[in-house]
Amino acid sequence: MLSRPGPWPAGVMTVKVVVIGGGVFGATAACALARSGCTVELVEKNSDILRGASFANQGRLHYGYHYPRAPHVGLRAHADAFERRYPDVVYRGSAHFYCIASEGSAVSGPEYLEFCRRQGLPFRVVAPPFVRGDVQLCVQVEEASIDIAALRRQLRAELAGLGVRVRLGREATPAELAGCDWVIDATYGRSWRRPLQYEVCETVVVRLGSRWRRASVVVLDGRFVSLDPVPRQDLHLLYDVEHSVHARTVGHAPVIPGHLASLIDRGLVVTPHTRLPQMLDSARRFLPGLDKVAYVGSRFAVRSVLPDVDATDERPTVLERDGNTIAILSGKLNMAVWAADRLLEITGREPAEVG
């Protein structure tokens, strides 16, 4: 159980914090702690913030449609909080569709509709021309995307404006950590005390024909596919639940295949190791119109998830405290604002208005 100390007394010396990891969760936390009056240093091993799993993410602002087997996750409320915090990076220029596969789905079409009704999630049953084949149900929903490039620009500016010292391309040293009051480990499970499931994932960037412009399609609920437009670009992100995962291990550290090691967190790379052909074969079961696909590149990252959530497929965000270190196991991007607020509670800091 996380404990919360009392508020810092007036006149106390400056509270020094090191945040390790410059993804959405780490950068959001660094800004919140700096606004509360802390002296904050953000250490990121990559050459820029939001270059790892945050960049390889599909950038969907989840309202809850994706998780019919985990209805308690409350993603809509967290999506609203994220949009209040980052209104200029939320993109609503896409049409969002969720489909239930005819075979192999963990939920049926009627069960999915009942789930949406129970959760108060608006939907409209549709039959778009590009969705065919092994689909028993398709609904159009009101969801949104996150413009990761715009979010990176905003966070860079905020960190600079708040006086956060950002150190890129390096690891935090023991001496730096020993001399601070709090250490926030936002490295996506790289120092988690219990075993995690680590997945080496590939998200493929493709260019499609005009009929796909601004169409986001997710096929649920099993080993299926998703296709998401990149905000304000003529590009899509293709992810396949089975073929995008190049390696999966459970332990205290990821095991990365040697031929992929140089591709992790490198941004957009063109590689013969892509699994685009297999992903397209899978996607065409449901989206047969994917006939003119130009490969632009791939984004590789390591995803960390709890090893015992296959029954629900949920991706919770968990915070654990060990002395003056607080580790964040991040879930959906929606949860970054909640996690930052929780850090303020744990450290006894008062939240400050963003503006």
Residue, then its C-alpha position, 0 to 999 in steps of 0.5 A: m500500500l502506498s503511504r502519503p506523508g503530510p504536507w511539506p511544512a512552510g520554509v522547508m528546503t527545496v524538494k529535489v526530484v529525479v524523474i527517470g524516463g521521458g515518455v508521456f508519463g514521465a514528462t507529465a509527472a515532471c511538469a506536475l512536480a515542477r509546478s508544485g515547487c519541486t526542483v526536477e531533473l528529467v533523465e531520458k536514455n533516448s535522444d528526445i522525449l516521447r521517443g520510446a513506447s510513447f512514439a510507437n503507440q497508436g495514439r488512441l485516446h481510449y474512451g473504453y470501447h476497446y475493453p469489453r472484458a474489463p468494463h471497470v477500467g473507467l477510461r472515459a473519465h481519464a480521457d476527459a482529464f487528459e483532454r483538459r490537460y492537453p486540449d491542443v493535442v487531441y485530434r477529432g478529425s478521424a472516423h472511428f469504427y469498432c468491429i467484432a470478428s465472426e470467429g474467434s472473438a472473446v465477445s459476440g456482437p450482441e454482447y458487445l452492444e450490451f457492454c456499450r449500453r451498460q457503460g453509456l458508450p454511444f455507438r451507431v451500427v454501420a456497414p462501411p464499404f471497406v469493412r467486409g469478410d469475417v465481421q459480424l458487427c461494426v459500430q461507429v463511435e465518438e472517439a479521438s486520437i492523440d497527436i504525439a508529435a504535437l504532444r512532444r512539442q508541448l511538453r518540450a516547451e512546458l519542461a523548459g518553461l518550468g525550469v526542468r533540467v532535461r538530460l537526454g541520451r544518458e542514464a541516471t547515475p547512482a550519485e544523482l539518485a542518492g542526492c535527491d528527495w524523490v526518484i520517479d521511475a517512469t521507465y515502463g516497468r524496467s525496474w519493476r520489483r515483480p516479474l512482468q510480461y515484456e513484448v517487443c512490438e512493431t507498429v507499421v507505418v503505411r500509406l493507403g489509398s484515399r478511401w481510408r483517409r482518416a478511418s480508424v478501424v479496430v477488430l475485437d476481441g482476440r488476435f486481430v488488428s487495428l488501423d489508425p490514422v496518424p493525425r494531420q498526416d496521410l499515413h496509417l499505423l497498422y498493428d496486429v495482436e499476433h504478428s506485431v509481437h516479435a518476442r514475448t517473455v516474462g521476467h525482470a527484464p525484456v529479452i530482445p532478439g539480437h536482430l531487433a536490438s538496434l531498432i528499439d526506440r529508434g523512431l521510424v526505421v525501414t527494415p527487412h525484419t518487418r512483419l508487414p506481409q503477415m499483418l496485411d494477410s491478417a487484416r485483409r480477412f476483415l478489410p479486403g480493400l487493403d490492396k494498395v499499401a505503401y510501406v513507410g517504415s516501422r516503429f519498434a518498442v518494448r511494451s511491459v504489461l502485467p503477466d496475469v491479465d489475459a482474461t480481461d486484456e486490461r492495461p492498468t496503470v500501477l504505482e508502487r512506492d519503495g522508500n523514496t522511489i515511486a515506480i510507475l507501470s504505465g497503461k494507456l496514455n489516458m492515465a498519464v494525468w491521473a498518474a501525475d496527480r497520484l504522485l502529488e498525493i503520495t509526495g505530499r505536494e499541492p497541485a498547481e493550475v496549468g496555464 
